[in-house]
Every structure is written in structure tokens, then in C-alpha cells.
Amino acid sequence: MGSDCLKVTKYFLFLFNLLFFILGAVILGFGVWILVDRSSFISVLQTSSESLKVGAYILIGVGAVTMLMGFLGCVGAVNEVRCLLGLYITCLLLILLAQVAAGLLIYFQRDALKAEVSIVVRDLIQDYDPDDQDKKSIQDAWDYVQEQLTCCGWTGPQNWTENKILLNKSLTSYPCSCSNGSVDIQPKSGFCDIATNKTVSVADWPVYTKGCMSNVQNWLQDNLGIILGVCTGVAVIELLGMVLAISLCKNIHREEYSKVPK
């Protein structure tokens, strides 16, 4: 009976650690995505926000360690190595505590992140220059955001009146990515001119009137929710893995004790 219980616990622990390994790979993938993404708003933040870069590296580190622990758990379960299982339980507890701390940090820093996003975007709009090749990638990313989310500026198109180039042109040009489709336009980035000799205001621009703030914040909230959801799933697996590992250690000890000649 004890031998059967040992086998069942061992194979359940192996399956849980296999799932644990996969979820660790997902967390690592999120971290890598934040660092290498160039086609969404994440690229705007990660080139301007040090906190997001640090968060990405933390996710990569946690994901890699989680994968390693999943591997160790599988090996320890299959080979019934108590020493390895003990190390596995200890490291698992430390990772779980680190994840809880990281989750609480993200939760309580969400307002600070929103404020940081606002500052980053306003600075980007103010310094936007199609001829500046050093900032081309981040500017293209913001053009992509405005085009895909059908919005203009942060709180509205009036934010673009702070741009130095548009001010020098007396607002006779507007950001092409903001175009609402009421005029024929090919460029998806840079500035487009308005053919007129009269004084022009933002109200004369053929652009979207809605700002990108609410859409971007919803997008960030959704993606942070996914990341936190994955981390929560990993935490549940970790707890189950710890329970199974402790149970397996006890069963191995009983099995060894029963084999000692009396």
C-alpha cells in the first residue's frame, strides 16, 4: 500500500513540475517580449522607462529560475532523491515569496506607472521629429498606436500643438498617423501638410478627436492582468508542488524505514 502511494505521489509531482516548467517558460517569454517588442506601445515605454526594463529582467529571471526548479522537481521525483527534493522545496518557497512581493509591488505601483506613461508620451509628442533617426523606432511605435487605436495625442490632438516643428509651421501640418480618413493620405508617419493660406487651428486638422490615454491605459491594464494571471497560476502550481514534494519525502522516508532489518 505504501509503495503504491509512493508511486502515485511521485508521478503526480512529476506532472505538476512539467506544468510548472511550461508556465516558467511563459513568464520568461513575457519578459523577453517586453524587451524586444517593436510594434506596440510597449516599445514606447521600454525605451523611456527604466522601471519597465527592470520589471522585464525580473520576469526573465523568475521565468528561468522557475523552469530550472521545474526540471529539478521532475528529476527529484522520478529518482526519489530526498536531498534534491528538500532543495527543491526550499527554493520553491523562496520563489513563491518573491512572486508575492513582485505582485504586490506591481499592484501598488500601478498609479505611478500611469503617471510615468503620461510624462513619456507628452515628451515624445513634444520632441517628435520625422528626421531624427535616433528616435525613429519609438516614434514609429507611437504612430502605430495612434493609427491602430484611432486616436490622436495623449488627452487629445491639442497635445500636438506643443510640438516644436508644428509650431514653427503655424499648425499648417498635422501628424499623418492621426488622419481620420476624411482626406486621401498615404504616409502613416511624419507630418502631412494642409493646403491653405489662412490661419489654421487644431479644429481644422482632419484627425481623430479622441486622445489615446484611455485606450492605452486599458491596453496596459489588460496586459498586466495577463501577466499577473500567469504568475498566480504558477503560484498555485508551486503550492501544490510543495505539498506533493513534502508528501513524497515522507513516503520515501517511511519506505526506507520499513526496509531496515529489525
C-alpha positions in Angstrom: 0.0 0.0 0.0 2.8 2.4 0.9 4.7 1.5 -2.3 1.6 2.3 -4.4 1.1 5.6 -2.6 4.7 6.5 -3.2 4.4 5.8 -7.0 1.2 7.9 -7.3 2.7 10.8 -5.4 5.9 10.6 -7.5 4.1 10.7 -10.8 1.7 13.4 -9.7 4.7 15.5 -8.7 6.4 14.9 -12.0 3.3 16.1 -13.9 2.9 19.2 -11.8 6.6 20.1 -12.3 6.2 19.6 -16.0 3.4 22.1 -16.0 5.5 24.3 -13.7 8.3 24.2 -16.2 5.9 25.3 -19.0 4.5 28.1 -17.0 8.0 29.3 -16.2 8.7 29.4 -19.9 5.6 31.6 -20.4 6.8 34.0 -17.8 10.2 34.1 -19.4 8.5 34.7 -22.7 6.6 37.7 -21.3 9.9 39.3 -20.1 11.6 38.8 -23.5 8.6 40.1 -25.3 8.7 43.4 -23.3 12.4 43.9 -24.2 12.2 43.0 -27.9 8.7 44.2 -28.9 8.8 47.0 -31.6 5.3 47.1 -32.9 3.2 48.1 -29.9 3.1 50.7 -27.1 5.5 48.5 -25.0 8.3 49.7 -27.2 7.5 53.3 -26.4 7.7 52.6 -22.7 10.7 50.2 -22.7 13.0 52.8 -24.4 12.0 55.5 -21.9 11.1 53.7 -18.7 13.8 52.2 -16.6 11.3 50.6 -14.2 9.7 48.6 -17.1 13.1 47.4 -18.2 13.9 46.3 -14.6 10.5 44.5 -14.5 11.2 42.7 -17.8 14.6 41.5 -16.4 12.9 40.3 -13.2 10.3 38.4 -15.3 13.1 36.8 -17.3 15.0 35.8 -14.1 11.9 34.4 -12.4 10.9 32.5 -15.5 14.4 31.0 -15.9 14.6 30.0 -12.2 11.1 28.6 -12.4 12.0 26.5 -15.3 15.1 25.2 -13.5 13.1 24.4 -10.4 10.5 22.5 -12.5 13.4 20.5 -14.0 14.9 19.7 -10.6 11.5 18.7 -9.3 11.0 16.3 -12.2 14.4 14.7 -11.6 14.0 14.6 -7.9 10.5 13.0 -8.2 11.5 10.3 -10.7 14.7 9.3 -9.0 13.3 9.7 -5.4 16.2 11.8 -4.2 15.3 13.3 -0.8 18.2 15.7 -0.8 17.2 17.1 -4.2 13.5 17.3 -3.1 14.5 19.2 0.0 16.5 21.7 -2.0 13.5 21.9 -4.4 11.0 22.7 -1.6 13.3 25.4 -0.1 13.9 27.2 -3.4 10.2 26.9 -4.3 9.3 28.6 -1.1 11.7 31.5 -1.8 10.4 31.9 -5.4 6.8 31.9 -4.1 7.7 34.7 -1.6 9.5 36.7 -4.4 6.4 36.4 -6.7 4.1 37.6 -4.0 6.3 40.6 -3.3 6.6 41.4 -7.0 2.8 41.1 -7.4 2.2 43.4 -4.5 4.8 45.9 -5.9 3.1 45.9 -9.4 -0.4 46.4 -7.8 0.6 49.3 -5.5 2.8 51.0 -8.3 0.1 51.0 -10.9 -0.8 54.6 -10.4 2.8 55.6 -10.6 3.1 53.7 -13.9 0.1 55.6 -15.3 1.8 58.9 -14.3 5.0 57.8 -15.9 3.3 56.8 -19.1 1.7 60.3 -19.3 5.1 62.0 -19.0 6.8 59.7 -21.5 4.1 60.3 -24.2 3.9 64.0 -23.7 7.7 64.3 -24.0 7.6 62.1 -27.1 4.9 64.3 -28.8 6.7 67.5 -27.9 10.1 66.3 -29.4 8.6 64.3 -32.3 10.8 64.8 -35.4 10.5 62.6 -38.5 14.1 63.4 -39.5 15.5 62.2 -36.1 16.8 58.7 -36.9 17.9 58.1 -33.3 14.3 58.2 -32.2 12.7 56.6 -35.3 11.8 53.3 -33.6 10.0 54.9 -30.7 8.3 57.5 -32.9 7.1 54.7 -35.4 5.7 52.8 -32.4 3.7 55.8 -31.3 2.5 56.4 -34.9 1.4 52.7 -34.9 -0.5 53.2 -31.6 -2.4 56.3 -32.9 -3.3 54.6 -36.2 -4.4 51.3 -34.7 -6.3 52.8 -31.7 -7.8 55.5 -33.9 -6.8 58.3 -31.6 -4.6 61.4 -31.6 -2.3 62.7 -28.9 -2.5 61.7 -25.2 -5.6 63.6 -24.0 -6.5 64.8 -27.5 -5.0 66.3 -30.7 -4.3 69.6 -28.9 -1.3 67.9 -27.3 0.4 68.1 -30.7 0.3 71.9 -30.5 3.3 71.6 -28.1 5.4 70.1 -30.9 8.2 72.4 -31.9 8.0 71.6 -35.7 4.3 72.1 -35.9 4.5 75.4 -34.0 7.1 76.6 -36.5 4.7 75.7 -39.3 1.9 77.6 -37.6 -0.1 74.4 -37.3 -0.4 74.1 -41.1 0.8 70.5 -40.7 -0.5 67.6 -38.6 0.6 64.1 -37.6 -0.2 61.7 -40.5 -0.9 58.8 -38.2 -3.8 60.7 -36.7 -5.6 61.1 -40.0 -9.3 60.1 -39.7 -9.6 59.1 -43.3 -11.6 62.1 -44.4 -8.7 63.0 -46.9 -6.6 60.8 -49.1 -3.3 60.2 -47.4 -0.6 57.6 -47.9 2.1 58.2 -45.2 1.5 56.5 -41.8 4.2 58.6 -40.1 5.6 62.0 -40.0 3.7 65.2 -40.8 1.2 66.0 -43.5 0.5 69.5 -44.8 -2.8 71.3 -45.1 -3.1 73.2 -48.5 -4.4 76.6 -47.2 -3.3 80.1 -46.9 -5.5 81.0 -43.9 -4.8 80.7 -40.2 -5.1 77.0 -39.1 -6.1 75.6 -35.7 -6.4 72.1 -34.4 -10.1 72.1 -35.2 -9.1 72.3 -38.9 -7.0 69.1 -38.8 -8.6 66.0 -40.4 -7.6 63.9 -37.4 -9.3 61.8 -34.7 -10.6 63.9 -31.9 -10.2 61.3 -29.1 -7.0 61.0 -27.2 -5.1 57.8 -26.7 -4.9 57.9 -22.9 -7.9 55.7 -22.0 -7.2 53.1 -24.8 -3.5 52.8 -23.8 -4.3 52.6 -20.1 -6.8 49.8 -20.8 -4.3 48.0 -23.0 -1.7 48.2 -20.2 -4.2 47.0 -17.6 -5.2 44.1 -19.8 -1.6 43.0 -20.4 -0.6 43.5 -16.8 -3.7 41.4 -15.9 -2.5 38.6 -18.1 1.0 38.7 -16.6 -0.4 38.7 -13.0 -2.8 35.9 -14.0 0.1 33.7 -15.3 2.1 34.5 -12.1 -0.9 33.5 -10.0 -1.3 30.2 -11.9 2.4 29.5 -11.3 2.0 30.3 -7.6 -0.9 27.7 -7.3 1.2 25.1 -9.1 4.1 25.9 -6.7 1.9 25.4 -3.6 0.7 22.0 -5.0 4.2 21.1 -5.9 5.4 21.9 -2.4 2.6 19.8 -0.8 3.4 16.8 -3.1 7.2 17.1 -2.6 6.7 17.1 1.2 4.4 14.1 0.9 6.9 12.3 -1.3 9.7 13.0 1.1 7.7 11.5 4.0 6.7 8.4 1.9 10.3 7.9 0.8 11.4 8.1 4.5 8.7 5.5 5.5 9.6 3.3 2.7 13.3 3.4 3.6 12.5 2.8 7.3 10.3 -0.2 6.5 13.2 -1.8 4.6 15.6 -1.5 7.6 16.1 -5.0 9.0 14.9 -5.4 12.6 
